[in-house]
Amino acid sequence: MEFITAWLWYLLAFALGAVVAYLAARMAIAPTNENEAFADVPETRAIGDRP
């Protein structure tokens, strides 16, 4: 039972760390619209314009 308790604490710590990292990344990276997101990718508009 001691092993399971320790494992659950590690799992909880990992989950909380993942949530904190997600929130920090979400605050640090500004959201972009679709045009801004594809502006830096070469030839994306040319591919989309093909019939």
Buried (B, 14 or more C-beta within 10 A) or exposed (E): EEEEEEEEEEEEEEEEEEEEEEEEEEEEEEEEEEEEEEEEEEEEEEEEEEE
